[in-house]
């Protein structure tokens, strides 16, 4: 036994030694000289490190020699990491150069992946195309690349007879360096489009171990450690003012709906007032509330403020949560799922928490939640999704909370002390009680003479469209004349899916959008240092935009966007086969958002359906979404997700409340164990009236 264990130990040591010998290593160096990012590697300081190369083909033949060589160099100072990549090409005139928005990986490109905490699990990816277009992703796992991560960094490219060159300047703050490391993991990749060829610096024997296959970057021991703010740590007011100025500057340059629901005078006043109030330091939590409150005033439910990545790892994920989930009916709160062990709390109505009324709490929380226009139902839907988190913004909790509540079916007020529990415990309770969310995304069934179609999303066109086609075929074959569309909680998705659905219901050709507005006037060039938002996307929009008769900047040349945007002036024809001419009832609530609100507005415009439930969470007149970018505030590291396309629905002739959602014809607010059945019963009774 001891001999076997000793042999195993020797085997493990041998394998570790073999890995260290096989892993490619690059030796970088700290510099004091200035590097100008222009795509030309001509500064003398670049000569202080060697070129690395000897790439290995990954596609189409993994392990083969690439058609052309690729080389790179890496330097750093106390602020930035500098990367030079030379992509040799003997047919430089055939390099595929494609001018697209940020994160569109069209044409030839190179990228560097950096595992800066050297955990060999997650990493950061920085890509640049031959056209100089940036792309970036946070590699969370080998099969989960988070594309919405958009850090602030600089790059330039140049093409010559030898091929093309990329020069990158990556701020060390974007690499989230919070511990000293003697080495990082790195990988450099290249894509050569015309040959469908990919190559990498190190071999990739297993895609599932992508980050583990990285080579090593050494010589980075002197990189500074980034600042990680705790939940209650105070940040200097000068730094917060700098962040807030950067945010508003970026929004004014890039965001097309800044004054959609509020006047420019109002927003400027609110900005000035907020900036003036930042005269003292604030904790990260309080600054999050300040930024969230400012964003919520804009009136865009697609915008989102988030804490830094490390915050959820080191702070919030370790916090205990409420042992229940809530739901809201107007301003009343009910316990939807109970994990506390106190059966009296199941489906109880909450009156107060720690002595503060639920109305007071939700009023405070609503200030931090963005929604379309002046809509409230969307705020409460989001609040219910993560009430424990939102409550932590307005109140400090320890290990328990005191709540006053009214048990279901009773009128007497009771009180209870409820212990908070970790997220992992909640997940296990949900499994034990079979409380896991339903996996049903699309469902169709008959209830007597009524067809009921449940659509929980407008995503997944490959499965959505066949499902809708088959459902209307069944409806036609059964000769049904009454249909319920259950769109409650449907957060939206692809407008092509929503249009596909409505083409079965409409009585004639219809328009869906009126126009797409952007904040990129024709031929206006945005410099990459002037904003934290993507300059590539704005410059791309500028090349395909025009000023219309109302002096609005609209997307006018849609061909370069492929099938992402339909022509708003083109009438859409109804389906001829299995078309449904019967009566339609649509169930909606505050979770009916984005594309769901859009298609509901079109149906209400055309008087094609009766709406039952609550006001949709999305705006009647459209939304701002489509192509996104992200602002990362330089000091606090808060991130703001920013949509860049203002969709205006073709509803201007309809009778609606501006800044509100689709208002139901019958407002039904029922709550309890059978609440959804009660609402469905109302719809069935209405159709059988």
MARLO-399262 format. One line per 8 residues: their letters; for each residue x, y, z of C-alpha. Coordinates in Angstrom, 3 decimals, padded with zeros to 6 digits. Each point is the difference from the previous one (the first is absolute). Example, Ala and Ser with C-alpha at 12.3 -4.5 7.8 and 13.67 -1.06 7.14 Angstrom:
AS> 012.300,-004.500,007.800 | 001.370,003.440,-000.660
***
This chain:
XXXXXXXX> 000.000,000.000,000.000 | 002.738,002.466,000.919 | 001.935,-000.926,-003.148 | -003.076,000.635,-002.153 | -000.603,003.375,001.662 | 003.652,000.962,-000.499 | -000.192,-000.954,-003.689 | -003.194,002.063,-000.403
XXXXXXXX> 001.741,002.957,001.611 | 002.945,-000.373,-002.360 | -002.420,-000.232,-002.920 | -001.779,003.210,001.026 | 003.278,001.838,000.450 | 001.158,-001.217,-003.399 | -003.213,001.210,-001.681 | 000.253,003.409,001.693
XXXXXXXX> 003.616,000.246,-001.078 | -000.915,-001.058,-003.528 | -002.706,002.692,-000.157 | 002.366,002.702,001.213 | 002.548,-001.078,-002.599 | -002.550,-000.129,-002.821 | -001.857,003.232,000.828 | 001.170,002.876,-002.164
XXXXXXXX> 001.318,002.972,001.939 | 000.341,003.663,-000.924 | 002.240,002.348,001.987 | -001.337,003.549,000.146 | 001.592,003.104,001.494 | -001.046,003.153,001.842 | 000.788,003.246,-001.846 | 000.097,003.731,000.723
XXXXXXXX> -000.140,001.188,-003.614 | -003.094,001.216,-001.842 | -001.646,-002.132,-002.677 | -002.252,001.654,-002.540 | -002.849,-002.288,-001.048 | -000.065,000.462,-003.773 | 000.346,-003.505,-001.421 | 003.671,000.571,-000.862
XXXXXXXX> 002.613,-001.786,002.137 | 002.726,002.636,-000.293 | 000.760,001.043,003.592 | 003.485,-001.090,001.069 | -001.386,-001.361,003.282 | -001.610,-002.885,-001.896 | 003.509,-001.294,-000.654 | 000.423,-000.793,003.704
XXXXXXXX> -002.072,-003.185,-000.344 | 000.053,-002.787,-002.552 | -002.589,-001.036,-002.549 | -001.863,-003.223,000.786 | -001.576,-002.108,-002.722 | -000.015,-003.575,-001.204 | -003.819,-000.121,-000.091 | -001.960,-003.239,-000.413
XXXXXXXX> -002.991,-000.388,-002.267 | -003.312,-000.676,001.782 | -002.309,000.074,-003.034 | -000.566,-001.624,-002.384 | 002.718,-002.497,000.992 | 000.834,000.085,003.700 | 003.750,-000.354,000.523 | 001.099,000.860,-003.549
XXXXXXXX> 002.297,002.854,-001.005 | -001.807,003.315,-000.704 | 000.140,001.410,-003.537 | 001.650,003.208,001.236 | 002.022,000.857,003.085 | -001.280,002.057,002.945 | 002.180,001.687,002.629 | -000.598,002.098,003.108
XXXXXXXX> 001.743,002.071,002.661 | -001.187,001.105,003.465 | 001.160,002.885,002.216 | -001.532,001.753,002.997 | 000.329,003.007,002.258 | -001.794,000.972,003.199 | -003.159,000.905,-001.944 | -000.356,-002.160,-003.091
XXXXXXXX> 000.838,-003.277,-001.692 | 001.296,000.490,-003.569 | -000.355,-002.678,-002.659 | 001.365,000.026,-003.560 | -001.184,-002.705,-002.406 | 001.356,-000.470,-003.513 | -002.200,-002.093,-002.320 | 002.162,-000.818,-003.008
XXXXXXXX> -001.790,-000.472,-003.321 | 001.670,-000.399,-003.422 | -003.249,001.162,-001.635 | -000.537,003.181,001.948 | -002.443,001.317,-002.599 | -002.328,-002.894,000.855 | -000.188,000.664,003.742 | -003.712,000.134,000.881
XXXXXXXX> -000.709,003.435,001.495 | -003.577,000.420,001.229 | -001.316,003.170,001.652 | -002.621,-001.097,002.517 | -001.200,000.934,003.513 | 001.975,-001.023,003.050 | -000.089,-003.712,000.847 | -000.762,-001.012,-003.586
XXXXXXXX> 002.882,-002.344,-000.799 | -000.111,000.488,-003.781 | 003.094,-000.187,-002.186 | 003.518,-000.971,001.066 | 000.709,000.448,003.690 | 002.476,-000.706,002.808 | -000.635,-000.245,003.718 | 001.773,-000.388,003.307
XXXXXXXX> -001.571,-001.884,002.898 | 001.265,000.791,003.494 | -000.467,-002.058,003.162 | 001.192,002.735,002.352 | -000.927,-001.739,003.250 | 001.584,-003.216,-001.330 | -002.784,-002.251,001.232 | -000.082,-001.769,-003.399
XXXXXXXX> -003.797,000.331,-000.005 | -001.106,003.438,-001.217 | 001.789,002.614,-002.108 | -000.414,003.215,-001.994 | 000.069,000.067,-003.788 | 001.001,003.051,-002.083 | -000.560,-000.238,-003.762 | 000.827,002.408,-002.815
XXXXXXXX> -000.921,-000.444,-003.660 | 002.153,001.101,-002.912 | -002.374,002.983,-000.276 | 000.864,001.020,003.561 | -003.367,-001.057,001.469 | 000.158,-001.102,003.626 | -001.649,-003.034,001.486 | 000.225,-001.202,003.573
XXXXXXXX> -001.418,-002.780,002.099 | 000.224,-001.204,003.572 | 000.729,-003.721,-000.156 | -001.960,-001.288,002.986 | 000.439,-003.647,-000.936 | 001.271,-001.757,-003.120 | -003.522,-000.069,-001.450 | -001.299,003.273,001.442
XXXXXXXX> 001.459,003.144,-001.546 | -001.770,003.117,001.316 | -000.250,002.293,-003.020 | -001.650,002.923,001.839 | 003.270,000.749,001.819 | 001.386,003.174,-001.639 | 003.084,001.410,001.729 | 001.730,003.234,-000.938
XXXXXXXX> 003.193,-000.623,-001.992 | 001.786,001.309,-003.075 | 001.171,-001.576,-003.231 | 001.136,000.976,-003.496 | 000.877,-002.079,-003.064 | 002.000,000.492,-003.176 | 000.468,-001.993,-003.220 | 003.227,-000.217,-002.004
XXXXXXXX> 001.589,-002.336,-002.540 | 000.898,-002.556,002.676 | -003.524,-000.299,001.398 | -001.698,001.955,002.761 | 000.925,001.150,003.488 | -002.046,000.660,003.128 | 001.107,002.032,002.985 | -001.991,-000.241,003.254
XXXXXXXX> 000.030,002.032,003.205 | -001.947,-001.724,002.786 | -000.383,001.838,003.333 | 001.051,-002.268,002.856 | -003.197,000.997,001.814 | -001.987,-001.929,-002.620 | 001.865,-003.193,000.936 | -001.246,000.040,003.601
XXXXXXXX> 003.391,-000.652,001.589 | -000.735,-000.315,003.699 | 002.843,-002.328,001.051 | 003.694,-000.161,-000.822 | 000.765,-002.763,-002.489 | 003.358,-001.167,-001.290 | -001.536,-001.015,-003.307 | -003.201,000.276,-002.024
XXXXXXXX> -001.557,-002.274,-002.535 | -000.093,001.344,-003.579 | -001.128,-001.180,-003.388 | 000.294,001.832,-003.324 | -002.273,-001.006,-002.881 | -000.366,000.929,-003.649 | -002.846,-000.437,-002.480 | 000.688,000.138,-003.753
XXXXXXXX> -003.460,000.288,-001.541 | 000.587,-000.688,-003.705 | 001.614,-003.352,000.866 | -002.383,-000.793,002.896 | 003.155,-000.508,002.030 | 000.611,000.467,003.703 | 003.265,-000.264,001.889 | 001.202,000.416,003.584
XXXXXXXX> 003.269,000.512,001.836 | -000.519,-003.131,002.079 | -001.750,-003.173,-001.083 | -003.606,-000.597,001.042 | -000.412,-003.759,000.466 | -003.373,000.369,001.732 | -002.451,002.906,-000.498 | -001.547,-000.794,003.389
XXXXXXXX> 003.325,000.942,001.611 | 000.500,003.201,-001.954 | 001.514,002.140,002.753 | 002.050,-002.909,001.322 | 001.763,-000.208,-003.373 | 001.398,003.544,000.275 | 003.705,000.667,-000.032 | 001.786,001.986,002.710
XXXXXXXX> 000.806,003.704,000.234 | 002.905,000.676,002.355 | 001.646,003.204,001.198 | -003.230,001.608,001.243 | 000.846,-000.108,003.722 | 000.061,003.807,000.220 | -003.492,000.695,-001.321 | -002.012,002.132,002.474
XXXXXXXX> -002.833,-001.500,002.010 | -003.454,001.327,-000.854 | -002.263,001.539,002.610 | -002.914,-002.144,001.115 | -002.628,001.988,001.893 | -002.042,-001.800,002.624 | -003.742,000.461,000.406 | 000.295,002.733,002.633
XXXXXXXX> 003.411,001.475,-000.863 | 000.011,003.701,-000.766 | 001.277,001.235,-003.379 | 001.421,003.513,-000.335 | -002.526,002.456,-001.416 | 002.481,001.216,-002.636 | 000.125,-003.512,-001.458 | -003.791,-000.305,000.033
XXXXXXXX> -000.401,003.348,-001.738 | 002.434,-001.144,-002.674 | -002.062,-003.161,-000.498 | -003.286,001.871,-000.181 | 001.342,002.524,-002.521 | 001.328,-002.848,-002.158 | -003.400,-001.709,000.106 | -002.004,003.025,-001.124
XXXXXXXX> 002.567,000.912,-002.639 | -000.180,-003.493,-001.467 | -003.799,-000.045,000.022 | -000.239,003.345,-001.797 | 002.363,-001.208,-002.720 | -001.447,-003.448,-000.588 | -003.457,-000.554,001.451 | -002.935,000.942,-002.291
XXXXXXXX> -002.802,000.121,002.600 | 001.444,002.272,002.664 | -002.862,002.448,-000.539 | -002.693,-002.444,-001.163 | -002.140,000.378,003.111 | 001.738,002.870,001.801 | 000.984,003.338,-001.472 | 003.625,000.949,-000.524
XXXXXXXX> -000.515,002.800,002.515 | -001.283,-002.474,002.600 | 002.865,-002.470,-000.480 | 002.655,002.733,000.058 | -001.510,001.398,003.188 | -000.113,-003.419,001.647 | 003.608,-000.650,-001.075 | 001.201,003.337,001.407
XXXXXXXX> -001.904,-000.553,003.227 | 001.361,-003.537,000.445 | 003.569,001.112,-000.730 | -000.299,002.823,002.524 | -001.168,-002.461,002.643 | 003.142,-002.097,-000.479 | 002.008,002.212,002.336 | 000.738,-002.760,002.461
XXXXXXXX> 001.227,-003.551,-000.309 | -002.516,-002.779,-000.425 | 000.122,-003.730,000.456 | -000.150,-002.215,-003.074 | -003.572,-000.915,000.958 | -001.099,003.626,000.293 | 001.679,000.982,-003.256 | -001.753,-002.928,-001.689
XXXXXXXX> -003.279,001.486,001.255 | 000.915,003.461,-001.289 | 000.882,-001.322,-003.465 | -003.063,-002.260,-000.088 | -002.285,002.877,000.968 | 001.448,002.150,-002.782 | -000.365,-002.796,-002.562 | -003.588,-000.705,001.075
XXXXXXXX> -000.958,003.620,-000.728 | 000.873,-000.569,-003.670 | -002.842,-002.502,-000.347 | 001.596,-002.989,-001.717 | -000.701,-003.483,001.317 | 002.814,-001.459,-002.109 | 002.674,001.957,001.883 | 001.651,-001.705,002.926
XXXXXXXX> 002.488,000.993,002.697 | 002.184,-002.728,001.489 | 002.583,-000.273,002.734 | 003.563,-000.999,-000.961 | 000.529,-003.689,-000.693 | 002.058,-000.453,003.157 | -002.837,001.411,002.112 | -002.227,-002.989,-000.642
XXXXXXXX> 002.889,-002.382,000.624 | 001.249,001.550,003.224 | -003.012,001.812,001.417 | -003.517,-000.673,-001.162 | 000.287,-003.716,-000.755 | 001.011,-000.559,003.615 | -002.970,001.889,001.403 | -003.036,-001.750,001.382
XXXXXXXX> -003.353,000.466,-001.768 | -003.662,000.234,000.849 | -001.443,-003.500,000.422 | -002.801,000.772,-002.455 | -000.776,001.485,-003.405 | -002.557,002.772,-000.366 | -002.476,001.120,-002.604 | -001.780,003.335,-000.272
XXXXXXXX> -003.537,001.000,-000.831 | 000.140,003.744,-000.391 | 001.679,001.055,003.274 | -000.904,-003.076,002.032 | 002.607,-002.722,000.541 | -000.697,-003.716,000.363 | 002.285,-002.927,000.735 | 000.046,-002.082,-003.192
XXXXXXXX> 002.457,-002.679,001.135 | 000.746,-000.764,003.632 | 003.292,-001.601,001.084 | -000.183,000.998,003.688 | -001.677,-003.045,001.520 | -002.782,002.208,001.404 | -003.089,-001.197,-001.878 | -001.990,003.091,000.993
XXXXXXXX> 002.219,002.047,-002.319 | -001.026,-001.955,-003.111 | -001.916,002.407,-002.255 | -000.293,002.491,002.865 | -000.331,003.744,-000.626 | 002.989,001.937,001.376 | -000.896,003.202,001.849 | 003.399,001.130,001.272
XXXXXXXX> 003.646,-001.044,000.411 | 001.937,001.146,003.040 | -002.843,002.399,000.814 | 000.010,001.764,-003.380 | -003.091,-000.369,-002.145 | 000.327,-001.898,-003.246 | -001.315,003.061,-001.856 | 002.795,002.141,001.426
XXXXXXXX> 002.631,-002.609,-000.843 | -001.187,-000.599,-003.556 | -000.249,003.740,-000.630 | 003.681,000.376,000.945 | 001.060,-003.037,-002.023 | -001.940,001.086,-003.100 | 002.274,003.042,-000.249 | 002.913,-002.294,-000.908
XXXXXXXX> -001.763,-002.140,-002.616 | -000.175,001.197,-003.629 | -003.151,-000.568,-002.040 | -001.336,001.295,-003.306 | -001.338,003.543,000.256 | -002.136,000.537,003.084 | -000.980,-003.654,000.332 | -000.273,-001.498,003.494
XXXXXXXX> -001.062,-003.616,-000.585 | 003.375,-000.816,-001.547 | 001.756,001.347,003.083 | -002.005,-002.238,002.304 | 000.591,-003.033,-002.210 | 003.772,000.526,000.202 | -000.275,000.715,003.715 | -001.723,-003.330,000.559
XXXXXXXX> 002.685,-001.856,-001.941 | 002.721,001.081,002.422 | -001.678,001.569,003.008 | 002.635,-001.152,002.488 | 002.709,001.845,-001.929 | -002.047,003.190,-000.363 | -000.912,-000.047,003.674 | 003.716,-000.159,000.854
XXXXXXXX> 000.412,003.356,-001.774 | -002.372,001.806,002.345 | 000.474,-001.843,003.290 | 002.779,-001.742,001.887 | -000.871,-003.512,001.083 | 001.760,-002.427,002.302 | -001.041,-003.620,000.364 | -003.758,000.497,000.265
XXXXXXXX> -002.839,002.396,-000.737 | -003.310,000.731,001.703 | -003.052,000.104,-002.241 | -003.679,000.761,000.528 | -002.292,-001.968,-002.274 | -003.537,-001.230,-000.599 | -000.210,-003.770,-000.614 | -001.822,-001.134,-003.112
XXXXXXXX> -003.763,-000.217,000.538 | 000.171,001.948,003.276 | -000.413,003.614,001.057 | 001.993,000.081,003.248 | 003.501,001.493,-000.008 | 002.800,-002.206,001.295 | 003.718,000.552,000.572 | 002.976,-002.287,-000.447
XXXXXXXX> 003.759,000.091,000.261 | 001.389,-001.599,-003.130 | 003.581,-001.221,-000.273 | 001.933,000.839,-003.154 | 001.609,-002.915,-001.816 | 002.791,-000.433,-002.581 | -000.780,-000.266,-003.696 | 001.277,-003.591,-000.094
XXXXXXXX> -002.519,-000.994,002.684 | -002.825,001.649,-001.942 | 000.939,-001.930,-003.120 | -000.061,-003.280,001.912 | -003.396,000.802,001.549 | -001.369,000.745,-003.466 | 001.209,-003.388,-001.197 | -001.442,-001.793,003.028
XXXXXXXX> -003.369,001.738,-000.369 | -000.013,-000.300,-003.787 | -000.133,003.770,-000.304 | 002.398,000.222,-002.938 | -001.227,002.364,-002.725 | -002.044,-001.597,-002.751 | 001.967,-000.964,-003.081 | -003.030,000.621,-002.246
XXXXXXXX> 000.913,002.724,-002.477 | -002.738,-000.600,-002.581 | -003.225,-001.872,000.633 | -003.291,-000.534,-001.790 | -003.074,-001.783,001.305 | -003.758,000.030,-000.450 | -002.460,000.945,002.694 | -003.275,-001.106,-001.534
XXXXXXXX> -000.743,002.287,-002.910 | 002.911,002.348,000.799 | 003.618,-000.338,-001.056 | 002.579,001.162,002.557 | 003.492,000.879,-001.226 | 002.607,000.823,002.649 | 003.132,001.799,-001.157 | 002.519,000.806,002.744
XXXXXXXX> 002.529,001.519,-002.431 | 000.368,001.237,-003.563 | 003.522,-001.415,-000.238 | 001.196,-003.173,-001.717 | -001.366,000.477,-003.548 | 001.088,-003.509,-001.020 | -002.499,-001.474,002.460 | -002.444,002.906,000.392
XXXXXXXX> -001.130,000.227,-003.611 | -000.614,-003.763,-000.496 | -001.927,-000.057,003.284 | -002.251,002.882,-001.078 | -000.497,-001.558,-003.444 | -001.025,-003.344,001.507 | -002.275,001.633,002.587 | -001.965,001.969,-002.596
XXXXXXXX> -000.235,-003.132,-002.122 | -001.594,-001.799,002.959 | -002.334,002.952,000.602 | -001.076,-000.012,-003.652 | -000.549,-003.752,-000.069 | -002.148,000.235,003.152 | -001.886,002.956,-001.522 | 000.412,002.004,003.218
XXXXXXXX> -001.283,003.572,000.009 | 001.338,001.155,003.352 | 003.655,000.397,001.042 | 001.796,001.061,003.183 | 003.596,001.193,-000.318 | 001.703,-000.131,003.399 | 002.875,002.504,-000.174 | 000.345,000.644,003.731
XXXXXXXX> 003.621,000.126,001.055 | 001.181,-000.069,-003.633 | 003.044,002.281,000.086 | 000.239,000.267,-003.790 | 002.606,-001.217,-002.463 | 000.151,000.001,-003.793 | -002.439,002.338,-001.749 | 000.026,-002.434,-002.930
XXXXXXXX> -001.722,-002.523,002.287 | -002.557,002.552,001.168 | -000.741,000.940,-003.618 | -000.275,-003.662,-000.940 | -002.640,-000.462,002.708 | -002.011,003.068,-001.008 | 000.031,-000.932,-003.687 | -002.375,-002.847,000.950
XXXXXXXX> -002.394,002.414,001.702 | -000.038,003.198,-002.061 | -002.812,000.719,-002.414 | 002.258,001.644,-002.566 | 003.516,001.253,-000.825 | 001.525,001.987,002.841 | 002.926,002.206,001.013 | 001.899,-000.920,003.144
XXXXXXXX> 002.667,002.698,000.466 | -000.078,003.588,-001.155 | 003.759,000.668,000.253 | 003.275,-000.729,001.803 | 001.704,002.994,001.588 | 003.667,000.167,001.000 | 002.271,002.635,001.475 | 002.405,-000.031,-002.936
XXXXXXXX> -000.559,002.804,-002.547 | 001.160,-000.740,-003.572 | 003.758,000.060,-000.541 | 000.718,001.002,003.592 | 003.160,-001.690,001.295 | 000.350,-000.859,003.677 | 003.540,-000.325,001.325 | 000.634,-002.965,002.248
XXXXXXXX> 001.436,002.067,002.840 | -003.001,002.336,000.156 | -002.405,-002.446,001.641 | -000.148,-003.226,001.944 | -002.654,-001.270,-002.409 | 000.863,-001.866,-003.188 | 001.192,002.432,-002.641 | -000.053,-002.746,-002.656
XXXXXXXX> -003.750,-000.534,000.231 | -000.743,003.725,-000.079 | 002.252,000.519,-003.013 | -001.634,-002.952,-001.745 | -003.449,001.451,000.700 | 001.208,003.361,-001.289 | 000.919,-001.610,-003.330 | -003.546,-001.355,-000.481
XXXXXXXX> -002.080,002.795,001.593 | -001.896,002.986,-001.392 | -001.915,002.998,001.322 | -003.737,-000.275,-000.711 | -002.558,002.749,-000.541 | -000.544,000.375,003.740 | 003.756,000.517,000.572 | 000.347,-003.446,001.568
XXXXXXXX> 003.075,-002.154,-000.524 | -001.243,-003.336,-001.339 | 001.564,-003.154,-001.420 | -000.635,000.278,-003.726 | 002.261,-002.636,-001.611 | -000.970,-003.284,001.597 | 001.767,-002.381,-002.406 | 003.320,-000.039,001.955
XXXXXXXX> -001.928,-001.216,003.069 | -001.199,-003.110,-001.809 | -003.244,-001.431,001.356 | 000.349,001.646,003.423 | -002.268,002.903,-000.948 | -003.124,-000.250,-002.159 | -000.925,002.825,-002.350 | -002.489,002.094,002.011
XXXXXXXX> -001.672,001.250,-003.196 | -000.705,-003.467,-001.360 | -003.482,-001.374,000.626 | -000.052,-003.447,001.586 | -002.537,-002.410,-001.465 | -002.224,-002.273,002.102 | 000.294,-003.766,-000.160 | -002.390,-001.597,-002.446
XXXXXXXX> 000.241,-003.584,001.217 | -001.559,-000.731,003.420 | -000.796,003.676,000.493 | -002.057,000.659,003.160 | -002.991,002.339,-000.386 | -001.648,-000.728,003.345 | -000.105,001.908,003.267 | 003.272,000.559,001.864
XXXXXXXX> 000.618,000.729,003.676 | 003.520,000.882,001.164 | 001.142,-000.351,003.623 | 002.630,002.585,000.980 | 001.783,001.320,003.085 | 003.036,002.024,001.076 | 002.272,-002.773,-001.238 | -001.277,000.425,-003.579
XXXXXXXX> 002.921,002.014,-001.297 | 001.951,001.058,-003.100 | -001.124,-001.938,-003.111 | -003.042,-001.216,001.954 | -001.158,003.563,000.641 | 000.684,000.849,-003.632 | -002.195,-002.726,-001.458 | -002.708,000.684,002.594
XXXXXXXX> 000.022,003.662,-001.015 | -000.398,-000.965,-003.665 | -002.924,-002.278,000.902 | -001.609,002.762,002.058 | 000.605,002.505,-002.804 | -001.845,-002.284,-002.406 | -002.690,-000.852,002.584 | 000.817,-003.649,-000.600
XXXXXXXX> -000.108,-001.227,003.610 | -001.483,000.551,003.436 | 002.604,000.437,002.729 | -000.428,-001.376,003.514 | 002.333,000.321,002.996 | 002.330,002.876,000.830 | 001.792,002.699,-001.993 | 002.946,-001.313,-001.985
XXXXXXXX> 003.422,000.815,001.394 | 001.221,001.173,-003.421 | -000.964,003.244,-001.723 | -002.842,000.236,-002.516 | 002.005,002.079,-002.473 | 003.088,-002.244,-000.166 | 003.236,-000.302,001.927 | 003.743,000.534,-000.189
XXXXXXXX> 001.918,-003.236,-000.426 | 001.440,-002.033,-002.910 | 003.737,000.634,000.071 | 001.506,000.642,003.433 | 003.128,001.372,001.513 | 001.258,000.414,003.520 | 001.413,002.877,001.986 | 002.485,-000.994,002.701
XXXXXXXX> 000.558,002.832,002.459 | 003.780,000.330,000.485 | 000.163,000.291,003.796 | -002.990,-001.749,001.542 | 000.006,-002.624,-002.804 | -003.796,000.079,-000.154 | -001.269,-001.026,-003.429 | -002.973,001.357,-001.927
XXXXXXXX> -001.523,-001.993,-002.853 | -000.998,002.449,-002.736 | -002.207,-000.768,-003.029 | 000.872,001.984,-003.129 | -003.060,-000.279,-002.289 | -003.302,001.777,000.642 | -002.822,-002.086,-001.453 | -003.122,002.041,-000.743
XXXXXXXX> -003.076,-002.144,-000.596 | -002.483,000.863,-002.750 | -002.659,001.073,002.495 | 000.036,003.782,-000.292 | -003.602,000.046,-001.268 | -001.180,-002.213,002.864 | -001.651,001.262,003.166 | 002.440,-000.666,002.856
XXXXXXXX> 001.564,001.575,003.078 | 003.513,001.156,-000.850 | 002.605,-001.485,002.299 | -002.285,-002.802,001.115 | -000.414,-003.623,-001.004 | -002.941,-001.796,-001.542 | -002.936,000.623,002.351 | -002.266,-003.045,000.406
XXXXXXXX> -003.677,000.189,-000.909 | -000.736,-001.929,003.197 | 002.294,000.432,002.979 | 000.145,-003.268,001.925 | 002.117,-000.253,003.125 | -000.524,-003.271,001.831 | 002.470,-001.636,002.335 | 000.142,-003.308,001.836
XXXXXXXX> 000.788,-003.634,-000.654 | -002.356,000.005,-002.981 | 000.634,003.542,-001.239 | 001.036,-000.965,-003.516 | -003.055,-002.272,-000.263 | -002.201,002.873,001.136 | 001.400,002.304,-002.672 | -000.316,-002.705,-002.628
XXXXXXXX> -003.569,-000.669,001.159 | -000.816,003.669,-000.508 | 001.292,-000.187,-003.578 | -001.946,-003.211,-000.681 | -003.203,001.474,001.410 | 000.494,003.119,-002.106 | 000.388,-002.049,-003.196 | -003.070,-002.093,000.881
X> -002.099,002.981,001.056
***
